[in-house]
Structures are given as C-alpha cells and as structure tokens.
Amino acid sequence: MGVKRPWLTWLLLAGLVAVYAGARVFAGMEYLRIGLIVAGVAAVGAAKAMRAAYWRKASDDARSMETILFLCYAGAALALAGFLTACGLGVVLLGLEFEDSWSEQRFQRFFLTASSVLLVCSLLPALGAQWALAKGGHAGVLRVDALRVRQTAAGGLSVALAAVALTLIGYVAATFDRAADFTYNRTAMPGSSVREIVLSMDEPLRVALFFPDVHPIKDEVLVYVNELARITGRVVIEEYDRFHDPAGAEEYEARGDGMVYFRKGDAYERIVLGMDMEQARPQLRVLDSIVQGRLLLLNRERRTVYLTTGHGELNDPLAGEYPGSGPVPDPGEFGPGLLPLQGRRQFLGLLNYDIRDLGVGNGLAEAVPDDAAMLMILGPRRPFLEAEIDAVRDYLDRGGSLVLALETGTEFTMAGLRDHLGVDFDPAMVLDDQQGMSNDPRVLMTSRFSMHPAVTTPSRESIGQSVMMAGTGSFTQAEDVPGVQTEAIVESPLSSYADLNGNLAFDDDTEEQRNHFLAIAVERTDGAGAAGAEDERGMRALLYGDAEIFSDQWIGAGLNTVLIGDGLFWLHREENLAGEVISEEDVPVLHTRAENVLWFYTVIFGAPAVVLGLGLTIIYARRRQGRGAAEAEGS
C-alpha cells in the first residue's frame, strides 16, 4: 500500500535528532553544530513537503490516513521551529531585543515548553499511525486500515496528553510546595534495647501511671508497658488517679496528671506526656527512645565524657575564631546553650553521661582525668601538642575508651597514635557515583556492616537503611602493631573509590573502585598498653572516617544514631544493652544517585509505556472480537 512509506517517518526522526544533537550535544563545536542543525532542518522540511505532496494525490480512505500523517509532520516541523527559537537561534535571526535578561529567559522558556508539548503530541500519533500501517496493506481492506490508523493515532495522542499533564502537575507541585500530614497515629512498641535494660536490672521495674481512670493517652501508654511486662516478666504496673489515690501521688511526688514514673528502689525517673493527645502524639511515636533514656539514667551510674578542644574540633566553639595551629583559649565562658553539637550533647545526656570539654587550659597536656569514662576527639583540624598526645596514649594504656572521628583536608594525622591503635588514615575522600546523594557527591550512603558488637543494630536494620557520611576518609589496618585487634565495622560499597585528585569524579586511569574501611573498632588483646602498663581491661577505641556523623545536621540521618549508640555501649562493655529502638516517627525518604536515575526513567518512560501497552491490548482485543463476529456472520 503506497500510504505506508515508513522511510518518511524515519527521515523526520533523523532530522529531529540531528537538530537536537547540534543544538545541545555539540554546542561547543561550531562547524559540526551548524552542519547538524542545517541537515536536520532540511530533513524535516523534506519529509513534510513530500508528505504534503502525497496528501494532495491521495483520495478517499487513503487521503484520510495521509491527513493524519501530514498533520503530525506539520506539528513536528512547527515544534522544531519553536525549539530553535528557544535555543537562541530564532532570537538572532528575528533580530529581537529584550529589556532585560529576565524577559529573554521567559521568552525562551515559553517557546521551549510549547515546542516540547507540540512535539510529543505530534510525534507519538505519527509513530502510532505508522505502526498501524505496517500491520495493514492487504488488498480490499483500505477502509479497515484507515480505521486502524485513526484509532492508533488517537491512542498515541492520548498518551502524549497524559504525559504532558503529568509533567505540568509535577511542575506545579514543585513550584507551589505544600505539605499535608496524612500519617497514622501509632505508639512505638518496646525494642530490644529497652528489653535488655529491664532484664539487666537486679530488681523488677515499677511503672506508675498518673491519669484519670479513662483517658486515651493512658490507653496508649498501657499498650507499651503491658507489652514490656509480657516480654520481660520483670515489670510491675501501677495505675493511679492522684485525686482518688493521694498516697500514691505523695509517694511519687506527682503534682499533675499525664505523668509516667519508672522506679527502681528509691530512685525514679519520669516522663511528662500531659493530657492533650495532639501534644502528646510526637512523644508517643518515639516513646521507646524516651523510655530507653530514662531507664539508662535509672540503671547505670553517672559517667563523665571528655571532649577535646583547642584543635578546631566540631565541639569547639572557638574553632572558627582561631584558625592558626596550636591550642586556643578554653571555652569555659560559653554557656551550655551556646556550645556546638547540641544534638550530640543531648544524646549523651540521655545515656546518663556528664559532658565536659578538655583542653590545654584545663589539663589535657598533663593527663586525661581519672574519672573519664570516655574520651572523644571529634574532627580535629590541627595536630595535637606532643604533651597532649602523651596524655592520650597514657589514657589508653590505663584501659581507657576512645572515640576518634576524623575529617579529610585537615592537618591532623595519626602519627602519634598509630602504634597504639594499629591503623593508618587515608585523607582522600571516599565517593560513590551510585550510592552517593544525587544533590551532593560528598555524601556517601552504605549499609555494609560487620558482625562486630559495636554495630549490632545497624547490621540488623541494614535492609533499606544506611549510614550517611559526608566527605569521609578511610582507614587501613597496620599489621606491624602487636597486641592490638582491629576490625572494620563499616565498609563502603564495592563501587566506591578514593578521590585522589579531589575533582569529585571517578578517574579510571588513576583511581580504583573497591570497598574502603570507613569505621574501625580497636581493642587491646594483651592486657597491657604499648608502654607496658598493665590493666585487666584493655583499651577500646572506635575510629570513624567522618566526624560529621556527630554533628547536629547528620545525627538523625539514616542509621547514624544507632551506629554511634551501639558503639558507646561496646566501648563500656555493655554490648548486651545494644539493640533496636522502635520509632513510629516519620523520616524523610532519601534516594541515592542510582535510585534517582531509576525513578526518573521509570516515571518518564515506564508510566507512558504502561498506558500505551494497556491501550494497544484493549484495541487488539476489540479487533479480535470484531473479526470473530464477522467470520460468524459470513459462515
């Protein structure tokens, strides 16, 4: 059948591709750019002119099919003209002048949007009509072919309009950003961490609820404590109405309703939920985390954590004011509310730690205090003085616990601590083009954890969740340090690489894609420090290649909080307390760069393909039914 002529459609497509390649892909190569644009315009123009000539010669049903194809070709040619105008070529040829750059930008955006819409609404029906023609061509069925072409072209136009509508809806949603809360209201249930804390107590836990006899908040709390009592068998639940039970209110010193008390012996901790469900709902969603903090305050002694200062650490409020090397003045003049790392300080406070800063001004050059349950060095920018390094080494020799979180691009090195910790630090930033955040190539997401007790919870919850690090370095294990056991507890994906030249891109000639050690657990196994000091408890240390995970910005990202929490339990030989903390709080859904690419192509091509496939299936089914009816009538 002469109407087919598929080569005209291929000529049209080739011309459109050539113009796009010249205007966008080879924009920096002037001669090639102009040649592709001229050739593409000529091809589109020739296809349209030839289709117009065939349309004039056709008659009856053939003319109706040629009309559809001619209109599609004309629309594609008009869209091409709008595209060239949007790219600036039309502005130059027409000699247009604008008052300002904003007016010119609006002009180009209009033509680019309009031409894109017109191209989709022209090209999809043309391809559909050409496909329908390829299925026909039998003698004496020209009328059936014409009907097939019209229906298929209409289906292609429907898909094109649906794609345009989805695009416009997406644009409006992004421009007029509005949020609505459709989350379900649900109270968190007891996690394994709270269960282990209750089981470790030397006496049953008493839980007292001060509410009226009937109250919705009381019912939600009872669901939690009843489940905790069931799984531990060591919880005694007491319900009080403080007006009907004044003796109970006096025993717990309850001065209001909406309170929950946790009691062990004579000591108790309380949670104030209040009587308004809307105000209590955020606490109920994270009730397990709140209970964990209260039980830790109740069940373990108060411990002191020292955070070093004077070297540009994340917790040093004077780091930005003294950029030079060496120590800076002690930040004791800063009130608690002005100190950095408020989120981390609150987290440590919930774990019953007393947080103090330690610098040269208050004794770091002499010794780490004897009451230090843990020493934290978070993101030092400048090297320690030799006296400070000696104090840290002496603390480790005494069986101390150390958290050392480093940053890339600093002057701090592992030289003074290498022989005690048995690791080397590589300051080259570890990146991953597949598992990194699409909007920030420095952010690395990984769910590769070992079975070490310092990462008990992350290893259990790694399916669908990740630790997020921003600009992390990596470690290598030094095998020439005796008496130290090191184990990588967090590794980067196999597709990651060390950015040796700092260009934030993979260079296959100088860089290698492989796993890197992002966090290391260190434990002395010979019972003595490097200096020969004897201690039944060998030192323990956790080393992280990124200190940002301790910052307020990243503390709640992914599995960062449970990663650090489990690490602290391990440092203090309380591995049994590490475990899952249940939360029903909404968290943002974060996608890696590879996932964003997948979602992009799924939405752009997958959804229209499903609609098109469904439409073609329905049309094919109808035609088979029509043929069956015609054959039945003929027989």
C-alpha positions as CSV (number, residue, x, y, z in Angstrom):
1,M,0.0,0.0,0.0
2,G,1.5,3.3,-1.1
3,V,0.4,5.1,2.0
4,K,2.9,3.2,4.2
5,R,6.2,4.9,3.2
6,P,7.9,4.3,6.6
7,W,11.1,5.9,5.4
8,L,9.5,9.3,5.5
9,T,8.9,8.9,9.3
10,W,12.4,7.7,9.8
11,L,13.7,10.8,7.8
12,L,11.6,13.0,10.1
13,L,13.0,11.3,13.2
14,A,16.6,11.6,11.9
15,G,16.2,15.3,11.2
16,L,14.8,16.0,14.7
17,V,17.7,14.0,16.4
18,A,20.2,15.9,14.2
19,V,18.9,19.3,15.2
20,Y,18.9,18.3,18.9
21,A,22.4,17.0,18.8
22,G,23.6,20.1,17.1
23,A,21.9,22.5,19.5
24,R,22.6,20.6,22.7
25,V,25.3,17.9,22.4
26,F,27.8,19.5,20.1
27,A,27.1,23.1,21.1
28,G,30.8,23.8,21.6
29,M,31.8,22.6,18.1
30,E,30.6,25.4,15.9
31,Y,31.0,23.8,12.4
32,L,29.6,20.5,13.4
33,R,26.8,22.2,15.3
34,I,25.7,24.3,12.3
35,G,26.1,21.4,9.9
36,L,23.8,19.1,12.1
37,I,21.2,21.8,12.5
38,V,21.1,22.7,8.8
39,A,20.9,19.0,7.8
40,G,18.2,18.3,10.4
41,V,16.1,21.2,9.3
42,A,16.4,20.1,5.7
43,A,15.4,16.6,6.5
44,V,12.4,17.6,8.5
45,G,11.4,20.1,5.8
46,A,11.8,17.5,3.0
47,A,9.8,14.9,4.9
48,K,6.9,17.4,5.5
49,A,7.0,18.6,1.9
50,M,6.9,15.0,0.5
51,R,4.1,14.1,2.9
52,A,2.1,17.1,1.7
53,A,2.6,16.0,-1.9
54,Y,1.3,12.5,-1.2
55,W,-1.6,14.0,0.7
56,R,-2.7,16.0,-2.4
57,K,-2.6,13.0,-4.6
58,A,-4.5,10.7,-2.3
59,S,-8.2,10.2,-2.3
60,D,-11.0,8.6,-0.1
61,D,-9.7,6.4,2.7
62,A,-6.1,6.8,1.7
63,R,-6.5,10.6,1.9
64,S,-7.8,10.3,5.5
65,M,-4.7,8.4,6.5
66,E,-2.4,10.9,4.7
67,T,-4.2,13.7,6.5
68,I,-3.3,12.3,9.9
69,L,0.3,11.8,8.9
70,F,0.5,15.2,7.3
71,L,-0.9,17.0,10.4
72,C,1.6,15.1,12.6
73,Y,4.5,16.0,10.3
74,A,3.4,19.7,10.3
75,G,3.2,19.7,14.1
76,A,6.7,18.3,14.4
77,A,8.0,20.9,12.0
78,L,6.3,23.7,13.9
79,A,7.8,22.3,17.2
80,L,11.2,22.3,15.6
81,A,10.8,26.0,14.8
82,G,9.8,26.7,18.4
83,F,12.8,24.7,19.7
84,L,15.3,26.7,17.5
85,T,13.7,29.9,18.7
86,A,14.1,28.8,22.4
87,C,17.8,27.9,21.8
88,G,18.5,31.5,20.8
89,L,18.9,31.0,17.0
90,G,15.4,32.3,16.3
91,V,16.1,35.4,18.5
92,V,19.2,36.2,16.4
93,L,17.5,35.6,13.1
94,L,14.4,37.6,14.0
95,G,16.5,40.4,15.5
96,L,14.5,40.5,18.7
97,E,15.7,42.7,21.6
98,F,14.6,42.5,25.2
99,E,14.6,45.0,28.1
100,D,16.4,42.6,30.4
101,S,17.7,39.1,30.8
102,W,14.6,38.0,32.7
103,S,12.3,38.9,29.8
104,E,14.6,37.0,27.4
105,Q,14.6,34.0,29.7
106,R,10.8,34.0,29.9
107,F,10.5,34.2,26.1
108,Q,12.8,31.2,25.7
109,R,11.1,29.2,28.4
110,F,7.7,29.7,26.7
111,F,8.9,28.5,23.3
112,L,10.8,25.6,24.8
113,T,7.8,24.4,26.7
114,A,5.4,24.9,23.9
115,S,7.6,23.2,21.4
116,S,8.2,20.2,23.6
117,V,4.4,19.8,24.2
118,L,3.7,20.1,20.5
119,L,6.5,17.7,19.5
120,V,5.2,15.0,21.9
121,C,1.6,15.4,20.7
122,S,2.8,15.2,17.1
123,L,5.4,12.5,17.2
124,L,3.6,9.9,19.2
125,P,0.5,9.8,17.0
126,A,2.7,9.7,13.9
127,L,4.6,6.7,15.2
128,G,1.4,5.0,16.2
129,A,-0.1,5.6,12.8
130,Q,3.0,4.3,11.1
131,W,2.9,1.2,13.2
132,A,-0.8,0.7,12.3
133,L,0.0,1.0,8.6
134,A,2.7,-1.6,8.9
135,K,0.1,-4.1,10.2
136,G,-2.2,-3.5,7.2
137,G,-1.8,-3.3,3.5
138,H,-4.0,-6.2,2.5
139,A,-6.0,-5.9,-0.7
140,G,-9.5,-4.7,-0.3
141,V,-9.2,-3.6,3.3
142,L,-8.3,0.0,2.9
143,R,-11.3,1.1,4.9
144,V,-10.2,-1.1,7.8
145,D,-6.7,0.2,7.6
146,A,-8.0,3.8,7.8
147,L,-10.0,2.9,10.9
148,R,-6.9,1.3,12.5
149,V,-4.7,4.3,11.7
150,R,-7.3,6.7,13.2
151,Q,-7.7,4.7,16.4
152,T,-4.0,4.1,16.9
153,A,-3.1,7.8,16.3
154,A,-5.8,8.8,18.8
155,G,-4.3,6.4,21.3
156,G,-0.9,7.9,20.8
157,L,-2.3,11.4,21.2
158,S,-4.0,10.3,24.5
159,V,-0.7,9.0,25.8
160,A,1.1,12.2,24.8
161,L,-1.5,14.4,26.5
162,A,-1.3,12.3,29.6
163,A,2.5,12.7,29.7
164,V,2.1,16.4,29.3
165,A,-0.5,16.6,32.1
166,L,1.8,14.6,34.4
167,T,4.7,16.9,33.6
168,L,2.6,20.0,34.3
169,I,1.3,18.6,37.5
170,G,4.9,17.8,38.6
171,Y,6.0,21.4,37.8
172,V,3.0,22.9,39.7
173,A,3.7,20.6,42.7
174,A,7.4,21.6,42.7
175,T,6.6,25.3,42.3
176,F,3.8,25.5,44.8
177,D,5.3,23.3,47.5
178,R,2.7,22.4,50.1
179,A,2.7,19.7,52.8
180,A,-0.1,17.8,54.4
181,D,0.1,15.3,57.3
182,F,-1.6,12.0,56.4
183,T,0.5,9.9,58.8
184,Y,-1.2,7.3,61.0
185,N,-1.1,7.8,64.8
186,R,0.7,4.9,66.4
187,T,2.6,4.5,69.6
188,A,6.0,2.9,69.4
189,M,6.4,-0.6,71.0
190,P,9.3,-1.8,73.2
191,G,12.5,-2.5,71.3
192,S,15.3,-5.0,72.1
193,S,17.4,-2.3,73.8
194,V,14.8,-1.5,76.4
195,R,14.1,-5.2,77.0
196,E,17.7,-5.9,77.7
197,I,18.0,-2.9,80.1
198,V,15.0,-4.2,82.1
199,L,16.4,-7.7,82.1
200,S,19.7,-6.5,83.4
201,M,18.1,-4.8,86.5
202,D,18.6,-6.5,89.8
203,E,15.0,-6.0,90.8
204,P,11.7,-5.6,89.0
205,L,10.9,-2.3,87.3
206,R,7.9,-0.4,88.7
207,V,5.9,1.7,86.2
208,A,3.4,4.1,87.7
209,L,0.8,5.9,85.5
210,F,-1.0,9.1,86.8
211,F,-4.1,9.6,84.7
212,P,-7.8,9.6,85.2
213,D,-9.5,6.2,85.0
214,V,-10.4,6.7,81.4
215,H,-8.1,8.6,79.1
216,P,-6.7,7.9,75.6
217,I,-3.1,8.8,76.4
218,K,-3.2,6.3,79.3
219,D,-4.5,3.6,77.0
220,E,-1.6,4.2,74.6
221,V,1.0,4.0,77.3
222,L,-0.6,0.9,78.7
223,V,-0.2,-0.9,75.4
224,Y,3.6,-0.2,75.6
225,V,4.1,-1.1,79.3
226,N,1.9,-4.2,79.0
227,E,4.0,-5.5,76.1
228,L,7.2,-4.7,78.0
229,A,5.9,-6.6,81.0
230,R,5.0,-9.6,78.8
231,I,8.3,-9.9,77.1
232,T,10.4,-9.4,80.2
233,G,8.3,-10.6,83.1
234,R,10.0,-8.0,85.3
235,V,7.6,-5.0,85.2
236,V,5.1,-4.1,87.8
237,I,2.4,-1.7,86.5
238,E,0.7,0.7,88.9
239,E,-2.3,2.9,87.9
240,Y,-3.1,6.0,90.0
241,D,-5.7,8.7,89.9
242,R,-4.0,11.3,92.0
243,F,-7.3,12.6,93.4
244,H,-8.5,9.2,94.4
245,D,-5.1,7.9,95.4
246,P,-3.3,10.7,97.3
247,A,-0.9,8.3,99.0
248,G,0.4,7.1,95.6
249,A,0.7,10.7,94.4
250,E,2.7,11.6,97.6
251,E,4.9,8.6,97.2
252,Y,6.0,9.6,93.7
253,E,5.7,13.3,94.4
254,A,3.2,13.6,91.5
255,R,1.9,17.2,91.1
256,G,-0.1,16.7,88.0
257,D,-1.8,14.3,85.6
258,G,-0.4,12.9,82.4
259,M,2.8,11.5,84.1
260,V,4.6,8.2,83.8
261,Y,7.1,7.2,86.5
262,F,9.8,4.5,86.3
263,R,11.1,3.3,89.7
264,K,13.9,1.1,90.8
265,G,14.4,1.0,94.6
266,D,14.1,4.6,95.9
267,A,15.2,6.2,92.6
268,Y,12.8,7.1,89.9
269,E,12.6,8.9,86.6
270,R,9.5,10.4,84.9
271,I,8.0,11.2,81.5
272,V,5.6,14.1,81.3
273,L,3.1,13.5,78.5
274,G,0.3,15.8,79.6
275,M,-3.4,15.5,78.9
276,D,-3.7,16.7,75.3
277,M,-3.4,13.9,72.8
278,E,-2.2,16.2,70.0
279,Q,0.6,17.5,72.1
280,A,1.5,14.0,73.4
281,R,1.4,12.3,70.0
282,P,5.0,13.2,69.0
283,Q,6.3,11.7,72.2
284,L,4.2,8.6,71.9
285,R,5.7,8.0,68.4
286,V,9.2,7.8,69.9
287,L,8.2,6.5,73.3
288,D,10.6,3.6,73.2
289,S,13.6,6.0,72.7
290,I,12.4,8.2,75.6
291,V,11.9,5.2,77.9
292,Q,15.4,3.9,77.0
293,G,16.9,7.2,78.1
294,R,15.0,7.2,81.4
295,L,16.0,3.6,82.2
296,L,19.6,4.3,81.4
297,L,19.5,7.2,83.9
298,L,17.9,4.9,86.4
299,N,20.0,1.7,85.9
300,R,23.6,3.0,85.4
301,E,25.8,5.3,87.3
302,R,26.5,8.8,86.0
303,R,29.6,8.8,83.8
304,T,31.8,11.5,82.5
305,V,32.8,12.0,78.9
306,Y,35.5,14.4,77.9
307,L,35.5,16.2,74.5
308,T,38.9,17.6,73.5
309,T,39.0,21.2,72.4
310,G,41.6,23.6,71.1
311,H,42.3,21.9,67.7
312,G,39.3,23.0,65.7
313,E,37.1,20.1,66.8
314,L,33.4,20.1,65.9
315,N,32.5,20.8,69.6
316,D,35.0,23.7,69.9
317,P,33.0,27.0,69.9
318,L,36.3,28.9,69.3
319,A,37.4,26.8,66.3
320,G,36.4,29.4,63.8
321,E,38.0,32.3,65.7
322,Y,41.4,30.8,66.0
323,P,42.3,29.3,62.6
324,G,46.0,29.0,63.3
325,S,47.8,26.0,64.6
326,G,48.2,25.1,68.2
327,P,45.8,25.4,71.2
328,V,43.2,28.1,71.7
329,P,41.7,29.6,74.9
330,D,39.5,27.3,76.9
331,P,35.8,27.8,76.0
332,G,34.6,27.8,79.6
333,E,33.0,31.2,79.1
334,F,30.3,29.7,76.8
335,G,27.0,28.7,78.4
336,P,25.6,25.3,77.7
337,G,23.1,26.6,75.2
338,L,25.8,28.2,73.1
339,L,28.1,25.2,72.9
340,P,28.2,23.3,69.5
341,L,26.9,19.8,69.0
342,Q,23.7,20.4,71.0
343,G,22.1,17.3,69.5
344,R,25.0,15.1,70.4
345,R,25.3,16.5,73.9
346,Q,21.6,15.8,74.4
347,F,22.0,12.3,73.1
348,L,24.9,11.6,75.6
349,G,22.9,13.2,78.4
350,L,20.1,10.7,77.7
351,L,22.6,7.9,78.1
352,N,23.5,9.3,81.5
353,Y,26.8,10.9,80.6
354,D,28.1,14.1,82.0
355,I,29.8,16.0,79.2
356,R,32.9,18.1,79.8
357,D,35.3,19.9,77.5
358,L,39.0,19.1,77.9
359,G,41.8,21.3,76.5
360,V,45.2,22.6,77.4
361,G,43.8,25.2,79.7
362,N,42.2,22.5,81.9
363,G,44.7,19.7,81.9
364,L,44.8,17.9,78.6
365,A,48.6,18.5,78.3
366,E,49.1,16.8,81.7
367,A,46.7,13.8,81.8
368,V,43.2,12.7,80.9
369,P,41.3,12.8,84.2
370,D,40.9,9.6,86.1
371,D,37.1,9.9,86.1
372,A,37.0,9.9,82.3
373,A,34.7,7.0,81.2
374,M,35.4,8.0,77.6
375,L,37.5,10.5,75.6
376,M,36.1,11.9,72.3
377,I,38.1,13.6,69.7
378,L,35.7,14.8,67.0
379,G,37.1,16.3,63.8
380,P,40.3,17.9,64.9
381,R,41.7,20.3,62.2
382,R,45.1,20.9,63.7
383,P,47.7,18.4,65.3
384,F,47.9,17.9,69.0
385,L,50.9,19.0,71.0
386,E,53.3,16.3,71.9
387,A,52.2,16.6,75.6
388,E,48.6,16.1,74.6
389,I,49.4,13.0,72.5
390,D,51.3,11.6,75.5
391,A,48.3,12.2,77.7
392,V,46.0,10.4,75.3
393,R,48.4,7.5,75.0
394,D,48.7,7.2,78.7
395,Y,44.9,7.2,79.0
396,L,44.7,4.3,76.5
397,D,47.4,2.4,78.4
398,R,45.2,2.7,81.5
399,G,42.4,0.9,79.7
400,G,40.5,4.0,78.5
401,S,37.8,4.2,75.9
402,L,38.4,6.5,72.9
403,V,36.2,7.8,70.1
404,L,38.3,9.3,67.3
405,A,36.4,10.8,64.4
406,L,38.5,12.4,61.7
407,E,37.9,14.7,58.7
408,T,39.6,14.9,55.3
409,G,41.5,18.1,54.4
410,T,42.9,18.8,57.8
411,E,46.4,19.0,59.4
412,F,45.7,16.3,61.9
413,T,47.5,13.0,61.4
414,M,47.5,9.5,63.0
415,A,51.3,9.6,63.5
416,G,51.3,10.0,67.3
417,L,48.6,7.3,67.9
418,R,49.4,4.8,65.1
419,D,51.4,2.5,67.4
420,H,48.6,2.4,69.9
421,L,45.7,2.0,67.6
422,G,47.2,-0.1,64.8
423,V,45.6,1.8,61.9
424,D,46.5,4.4,59.3
425,F,44.2,7.1,58.0
426,D,43.8,7.9,54.3
427,P,42.6,11.5,53.9
428,A,41.4,11.0,50.3
429,M,37.6,11.5,50.3
430,V,35.7,8.3,49.5
431,L,32.9,8.8,46.9
432,D,30.4,6.6,45.1
433,D,28.7,7.7,42.0
434,Q,26.0,5.1,42.5
435,Q,25.4,5.1,46.3
436,G,26.0,8.8,46.8
437,M,23.3,11.5,47.2
438,S,22.3,13.0,43.9
439,N,22.4,16.6,45.2
440,D,25.8,16.3,47.0
441,P,28.5,14.0,45.7
442,R,30.3,14.1,49.0
443,V,27.5,12.3,50.8
444,L,28.1,8.5,50.9
445,M,25.4,6.0,51.9
446,T,26.4,2.5,52.9
447,S,24.7,-0.5,54.6
448,R,27.8,-2.7,54.7
449,F,28.4,-3.6,58.3
450,S,30.4,-6.4,60.0
451,M,29.0,-8.7,62.8
452,H,31.0,-6.8,65.4
453,P,29.0,-6.0,68.6
454,A,29.7,-2.3,68.0
455,V,27.3,-2.4,65.1
456,T,24.7,-4.9,66.3
457,T,21.7,-2.8,65.5
458,P,22.8,-1.3,62.2
459,S,23.7,-4.8,60.9
460,R,20.2,-6.0,61.7
461,E,18.4,-3.0,60.2
462,S,20.6,-2.5,57.2
463,I,18.0,-3.7,54.7
464,G,16.5,-0.5,53.2
465,Q,18.5,1.8,55.6
466,S,22.0,3.2,55.5
467,V,24.6,5.1,57.4
468,M,25.2,8.5,55.8
469,M,28.7,10.1,55.8
470,A,29.7,13.5,54.3
471,G,33.2,13.6,52.9
472,T,34.5,10.6,54.7
473,G,38.1,9.3,54.6
474,S,39.1,5.7,55.1
475,F,41.4,3.5,57.2
476,T,43.9,0.8,56.6
477,Q,44.9,-1.8,59.2
478,A,48.6,-1.7,60.3
479,E,49.7,-5.3,60.7
480,D,53.1,-4.3,62.3
481,V,51.5,-3.3,65.7
482,P,51.4,-6.2,68.1
483,G,48.8,-6.8,70.8
484,V,46.0,-4.8,69.0
485,Q,43.0,-6.3,67.4
486,T,41.4,-4.2,64.7
487,E,38.2,-4.9,62.8
488,A,36.5,-2.9,60.1
489,I,32.9,-2.4,61.2
490,V,31.6,-0.1,58.4
491,E,32.7,-0.5,54.8
492,S,31.9,1.5,51.7
493,P,30.2,-0.2,48.7
494,L,32.3,-2.0,46.1
495,S,31.5,0.8,43.6
496,S,33.2,3.4,45.8
497,Y,36.6,5.0,45.1
498,A,39.1,7.3,46.9
499,D,39.1,10.7,45.2
500,L,42.8,11.1,44.9
501,N,42.8,14.4,42.9
502,G,39.8,16.0,44.7
503,N,37.7,16.5,41.5
504,L,34.7,14.7,42.9
505,A,34.6,12.4,39.9
506,F,36.0,8.9,39.2
507,D,39.1,8.7,37.1
508,D,39.6,5.2,35.8
509,D,43.2,5.7,34.9
510,T,44.4,6.6,38.5
511,E,41.5,5.6,40.8
512,E,40.2,2.1,41.7
513,Q,36.6,1.1,42.7
514,R,36.6,-1.1,45.7
515,N,35.5,-1.3,49.3
516,H,37.1,1.0,51.9
517,F,37.1,0.8,55.7
518,L,35.1,3.8,57.0
519,A,35.0,2.8,60.7
520,I,37.3,0.6,62.7
521,A,36.9,-1.0,66.1
522,V,40.2,-1.4,68.1
523,E,40.8,-3.5,71.2
524,R,44.0,-4.3,73.0
525,T,44.2,-8.0,73.5
526,D,47.4,-8.5,75.5
527,G,46.1,-6.7,78.6
528,A,48.9,-4.1,78.5
529,G,49.3,-0.8,76.8
530,A,52.0,0.0,74.3
531,A,54.1,1.5,77.1
532,G,53.8,-1.7,79.2
533,A,51.2,-0.5,81.7
534,E,49.2,-3.5,83.0
535,D,45.4,-3.3,83.2
536,E,42.8,-6.1,83.3
537,R,40.7,-4.1,80.9
538,G,42.5,-3.5,77.6
539,M,41.7,-0.2,76.0
540,R,38.9,0.1,73.4
541,A,38.6,2.6,70.6
542,L,36.3,3.4,67.8
543,L,37.6,5.3,64.8
544,Y,35.4,7.0,62.2
545,G,36.5,8.4,58.9
546,D,33.9,11.2,59.1
547,A,33.2,13.4,62.1
548,E,30.1,14.9,60.6
549,I,28.0,12.0,61.8
550,F,28.4,13.5,65.2
551,S,27.1,16.9,64.1
552,D,23.6,18.2,64.6
553,Q,23.0,18.1,60.9
554,W,23.7,14.4,60.5
555,I,22.9,13.0,63.9
556,G,19.5,11.8,62.9
557,A,20.3,10.8,59.3
558,G,19.7,7.1,58.4
559,L,21.3,4.7,60.9
560,N,23.8,7.3,62.3
561,T,22.3,7.5,65.7
562,V,22.1,3.7,66.3
563,L,25.6,3.3,64.9
564,I,27.1,5.7,67.5
565,G,24.8,4.4,70.3
566,D,25.8,0.8,69.8
567,G,29.4,1.9,69.6
568,L,29.2,3.6,73.0
569,F,27.7,0.5,74.6
570,W,30.5,-1.6,73.2
571,L,33.2,0.9,74.5
572,H,31.8,0.5,78.0
573,R,31.4,-3.3,77.7
574,E,27.7,-3.1,77.7
575,E,27.1,-4.9,74.4
576,N,24.0,-6.6,75.8
577,L,22.3,-3.3,76.0
578,A,22.7,-2.5,72.4
579,G,19.7,-3.2,70.3
580,E,16.8,-1.9,68.4
581,V,14.9,1.2,69.5
582,I,11.4,1.3,67.9
583,S,10.1,4.6,66.5
584,E,6.9,5.4,64.6
585,E,8.2,8.9,63.7
586,D,8.1,9.9,60.1
587,V,11.5,10.1,58.5
588,P,12.4,11.5,55.1
589,V,12.9,9.1,52.2
590,L,16.4,9.5,50.8
591,H,17.5,8.1,47.4
592,T,21.0,7.5,46.1
593,R,22.0,8.9,42.7
594,A,21.4,5.5,41.1
595,E,18.0,5.2,42.6
596,N,17.1,8.7,41.4
597,V,18.1,7.8,37.9
598,L,15.9,4.6,38.1
599,W,12.9,6.6,39.4
600,F,13.4,9.2,36.7
601,Y,13.3,6.8,33.8
602,T,10.5,4.8,35.4
603,V,8.3,7.9,35.6
604,I,9.3,9.4,32.2
605,F,9.2,6.2,30.2
606,G,7.7,3.5,32.3
607,A,4.3,5.1,33.1
608,P,3.6,6.1,29.4
609,A,4.7,2.7,28.3
610,V,2.2,1.0,30.6
611,V,-0.6,3.3,29.4
612,L,0.3,2.7,25.8
613,G,0.6,-1.1,26.3
614,L,-2.8,-1.2,28.0
615,G,-4.4,0.8,25.2
616,L,-2.9,-1.4,22.5
617,T,-4.1,-4.5,24.4
618,I,-7.6,-3.2,24.5
619,I,-7.6,-2.3,20.8
620,Y,-6.2,-5.7,19.8
621,A,-8.8,-7.5,21.9
622,R,-11.6,-5.5,20.3
623,R,-10.4,-6.2,16.8
624,R,-10.2,-9.9,17.5
625,Q,-13.8,-9.8,18.8
626,G,-14.9,-7.9,15.6
627,R,-13.1,-10.4,13.3
628,G,-14.8,-13.3,15.2
629,A,-18.2,-11.7,14.8
630,A,-17.6,-11.1,11.0
631,E,-16.5,-14.7,10.5
632,A,-19.6,-15.9,12.3
633,E,-21.9,-13.8,10.1
634,G,-20.1,-15.0,6.9
635,S,-20.5,-18.6,7.8
